[in-house]
Amino acid sequence: MSKETLEQASKINENITIRELRHLTQGMPASDGAGVKLTRLIGTPELNMLDPFLMLDAFESDNADDYIAGFPPHPHRGFETVTYMLAGRMLHKDSAGNEGVIAPNGVQWMTAGRGIIHSEMPEQEAGLMQGFQLWVNLPAKEKLTEPQYQEFPADQIAVETTESGGEIRVIAGQTNAGTQGAVVNEFVKPTYLDIILKQGESFSQSISSQENSFIYVISGTLAVGEKQRLVTEKQLGILAEGNTTALYADTDTRFILVSATPLNEPVARGGPFVMNTQDELRQAVDDYHNGKFA
């Protein structure tokens, strides 16, 4: 849908409400694991969380010293971790005996549930390592569910081509054209799209007005909504309420669009554990030390 067509449609159909840009952040430099350098975009003093998103880290370096130590074995309980690679290779191992390599344009959506111990280590000694890790909260009734995994290499991720030659990699959710994502998640019903637009190309996506949504520009520049506010390279934009995105590429642009239903539940966080109460957090620590994780 072109910019002009979308604007005309919004005027004719009062049910279309375009999401504007509500907040813009560049995140903050951070390190995690055994010293991996990254940019923390969600989970900072500026943006503590965006329900149900607890954390978003972007990592990108061609200096092996920034990532080679990786993320040695560590526990999780009560939420999901989503690793999406743009460049490089990351080896995943866990205490349930699972093992696999996440390569470019591949995704691992891990539901930690009642508890898992896993590691993520570089499967390379040099070259560019780039991608994202997103933490997604679980509803209270599913905090202690059995751990599970959805892992998909690039060739199992559906790719939709736009009229102007752009690409939409559909990790989760469904595009307006009906392309279905590989990941199925009934907890928060997420949309996770990796989108490449040509200069001058526009993109719209219908999203429930109840969802919280953000975009992160990997490269290029996006104009957002009817107000045309710009989000530039390495910036994260939180979208305001509405049921349709209206995004326009000022240059050749690559970005992710992520959206999901908020849980609206209390959150008690303690390092690698995310529960609803402090008592549940203390129980998670006890269970981990007593060997009760998978």
N, C-alpha and C positions, 0 to 999 in steps of 0.2 A: 504494500500500500504506500503510495507516494505521500509526501508531506501535505500537498494540497488536498488529496482525496481524504486523508484522515481528518484534516481540519473541517472540510465540508461535511463529513459524516458526523462529526461531533456536534455540529450546529443543527443538523437535521435530526439526529437521534439523541434525545436527551438522556438516554440510558448510558451513553458513552461518556465517561469521565476520565480525562487524561491525567496520568500521574506526573506531577512536577517534581523538581529536585528539592528535597527538604533539608538535606544536610550534606556537606562535603568534607572529606577528611583525607589526609595523606598518611594517616597512621603514625606509628612511631618505630624507630629501630629497636630490635630486640634480639635475644638469642634464646634458644631452647635446646632440649636434648643435651648433647655433650658439647654444646657451643656452636650450633648451627646458626648462622646469621640470617635474619629475616626481617620483614616488616609486619608488625602486628596492626591490623586494621580494625578488627572487632575484638573486644576484650582489653581495652585500654581505659585510662582515666577519662578520656574524651568520649569514648563510646564503649561502655561496659558490656552491653549485649544488645541484640536486636532480636527479641523473642521470635522464634525459638533458636536463633543463632547465638551461640555462646562465644565463639572465637573464629576469626579468620586470619590466617597467616599467609603472606605471599613471600616466596623465596625465589631468588634469582641471582646466580653468581657463576662466573666461569673460573673463579679462583677456588681450587679444591680445598684450600685451608678454611674456607667459609662453610663447607658442608661435609667434609670427609669423615668427621667423627660421628655424624649421624645421630640417631635417636636409639640408644641402647635399650634393653628390656625395661619396660615400665608398665604400670597397671592402669586400667580405666574401669570405671563403673558408672552407669546411669545415663549415658548419652551415646552419640554416634560420632565417629570420625570419618571424614571424607577426604581422601587424598586424590587430587587430580594433577597429572603431570603434563607439562607443556614441552619440556626438554629434559633429557637425562633419564636415569633408571634408578629405581628405589626397590630394594629387596625387603619384603615383609615376612616376618616369622612370628609365630605366637605359641602360647602355652597349650593350645588345643591341637597342635601339630600341623597347622596350616602354614603354607609357604608359597610365595609367588613374587614375581617382579612386576612392578608398575612402570610401564614405559610411556613414551610420549603419546598424549591423547588417550591414555588409559585411566581408569578410575577404580578405586576401591572404596566401597561404602561399608564401613564396619559398624555393626551394632554391638557395642560393648556389653550392654545389658547388665547382668548380675556380676560380671567381672571377667576380665581377660588380661593377660600380660603379653605384650607384643613389643617388637622392635621394628624400626624402619631404618635401614642402612643403605648408603649409596652403593650401587652396583657399578661403580666406575671410579677411576682414580684421577680423572682429568676431564675437562670439557664443561659445558654449560649444564647447570642443574636449575630447573625452573618449574614452578607449579604452585599449588595452593593446598593448605589443609584447613578444612572447615569443621567446626564442632557444632553438632545439632543436638539440641536437648531431646530427651525422651519424656513422654507423659508419665505421671506418677505411677499409674497402674502397670507401666511397662519397664520401670527402672530395673527390675530383677528378672527380666526376660532372658532366655538363653542367648548367648552370643551368636551372632550370625554374620555372614559376609555376602556382599554382592561385588564381584570383581569382573571387570570387562576390559579387554584390550581394545585398542583403537578400531580394529576391524569389526567389533561388535557394537560400536556406537553409531547410531543412525545419523546420517549427514544429509541435510536438506540444502538444496542449492536455490539461491534467490534468482529473480529475473535478471538482475544486474551482474550475476556471477559471484555473489557473496556466498558464504557457507554458514550453516547453523548446525553445530554438533549438539545433539539432544541427549544429554546425560540423564536427566529426569524430567518428568512432566510431558506435556504435549504442545506442539506448536499450533498456531492458528490454522496451518495447512493440514494438521492431523498427524504429523510425524511423532511417534511415541518414543520416549526415552527408554534406555535399557534398565535403569534402576526403578524398582517398584517400592514405594514407601507409603504405607497407609497411616503412619503416625502423624506426620505433618504435611503430607501431600505436596512434596517440594517440586519446584521447577528449577532446573539447573541447565543453562544453555551457554555454550561457547560460540560466540558469533563473530564472524568476519564480514565487514561491510566495505564496499568500494566507496571512494570519495563521492559524495552527493547522494548516496543511497540512504533510504529510510527504513526503519524497522518498527513494527508494532506487534505487541503480544497481549492477548487478553489474560488478565490475572484477577482472581477473586479480590474484591474490594476489602475483604477481611485479612488478607495476607500482608506480611511485612516483606519488602523487596529492596534489593540493592543491585547496583552495577559496579563493576571494577574495570577500568580501562587498562588493558595490557599495553596497547600501543595506539597512537592516534588521538583523535578528539571527537567527542560526542556532544551534540546539542540535545538537551532534554526538554520534552514537553512543548507546550505552546509558547512558553516564555523563553525557550531556546537558551537556557543556562548551560554553560559549558562544563564538561568533565574531561580533563586532560589525562595524559599518560600517567599511570601509577597513582591515580586518585580513585577513591571509593565514594560513590554517591548513594545516599539513602533516598528512596522515592517516597513521595507523599501519598496520601490516600487516593484511590481511583481504581478503575477496572481495566485500563488500557495504558500500555506504555507507548510513547511516541518518541523515537530516538532517531537522530539524523547524523550521519557521518560527515564531518567537515573535511576529513582526510581519510585515506584508507585506514580503517580502525578495526582493532580486535578487542573484544571485551567479554566478560561473563555477566549474565543476568541470573540472579538467584532469588527465589521467593518461596515462602512457606507460611503455613497457618500458625499463628502464635498459640502457645499453650495456656498462657495466662495463669500460671501456677507459681507458687513460691519457689525460689532457687537458693539452694545452699551449696556453695562451691568450696572445695578444698583441694587445690592442686589437680590431680588426675581424676578426682571423684566429683560428680555433680548429682546431688540429691535434692530433696525438698525440705529437709529439716536438719538441724545440727546433730540430733540423735542418730539420724540415718548416716550422716557423715562419719560419726565416731564408729558406727557399726561397720561401715565400709573399710575403715582403717584396720579395725580388729580382724575382720574377715580376711583381708589381704595378708596380714602378718601371721594369721593362723592357717594359711594355705588353702583357703576356701574358694579362691578364684580358679577359673578353668585352667 
